[in-house]
Amino acid sequence: MVRISVTAIQVYDQAGASDYKPITPSDFKTTAELSYLIKHMQNPLWKHLKNGHAPKGLRWLNTHRVVINPGYADLLEESGLDSIQGVILSKLGDVISTDSKQEENEVRRIEVSYQGKSRVFYLKFYYNHIFEKIWGRALRGSLVGRSMVRAEYENLEKLASWGLRIPQLVAWGDHRFAGGVIHAFIITEEIPQAMGVDYLASDWFDQQSKTVREQKKAELITETALAVKRMHAHGFEHHDLFLRNMMVSGQDMAKLYIMDAPRAYIWPAFIMRKRRDFDLATLDAAATQVFSRSQRMRFMHIYLGRKQLTDNDKRLVRKVMQRAQPMRDRQIKRLERSIAVDENGKPTSC
């Protein structure tokens, strides 16, 4: 289901409301002029854009787009999350994560009652309030092409079509002004008793007995290798395949979920073979904290489908290690920020 709406309210120049002058499309001929307009009317303009509106004279540049999984349409309507305005104004749920660079980007855990049952959803909400950043990411969806949330939604749909586990997709939406993404969101339903693989690596494994720990590690290595092998067989480069972007359900490593793939791309087989080292490197970046070298090599054996590595395989392993090395310190530190959960998969911070 797709809903597109255009809304607008008045904008005032810095002299005040009494000096308001309507702006028409004929007032500027190029994007440079539009950029100049936005820069010099920045405060009043962003005041209105923050609420999802647009100035009266620029209403034709303002669009809202929301795509909803039909099975969730009634639930979202009842919860007030079926529109850009609804998501912007919603106070539902608990904030479990924020973006340190953009304080108004956040992830919320929302629990609602629907038809007598409790349902839990995760809402990722983005607000681009710095125009320079929109231009800076112009070719990465902020201005040209699919928005980040749309790309993530559609990329995860691809993974599901190939038999990989993903979070249940509920909805995505974006608010654009002059083509630039101002607000965007994506909603997924909670994975039952979910734990992030980064939390497994940073904390959970250490809480288990040695026997259970080694068994679960071996299972996780196998499931991850097979999942990545299947992705790459379809030419799918995740491009952000860090431990934090995978989850398991019910402490069962066979129930491995892949998520957060807005930067993914599908390549022809001959190109994918040359690019697969990056995904493998992102996986290996923090793996040294919890997996031994022999365990990491076992991953490569399963991924490549060989009992004994060939010379080409060994060259790939060396390339993966080289690409992973510059990422290690940062990704190991990221493990310290993993979200701890209780036995039911609920973040302990909620």
Beta strands, then each sheet from edge to edge (+ up, - down):
strand 1: 2-5
strand 2: 62-68
strand 3: 94-98
strand 4: 106-114
strand 5: 117-127
strand 6: 168-177
strand 7: 180-189
strand 8: 194-196
strand 9: 236-237
strand 10: 246-249
strand 11: 252-258
strand 12: 265-266
sheet 1: 1+ 2- 6+ 7- 5+ 4- 3+
sheet 2: 8+ 10- 11+
sheet 3: 9+ 12-
end
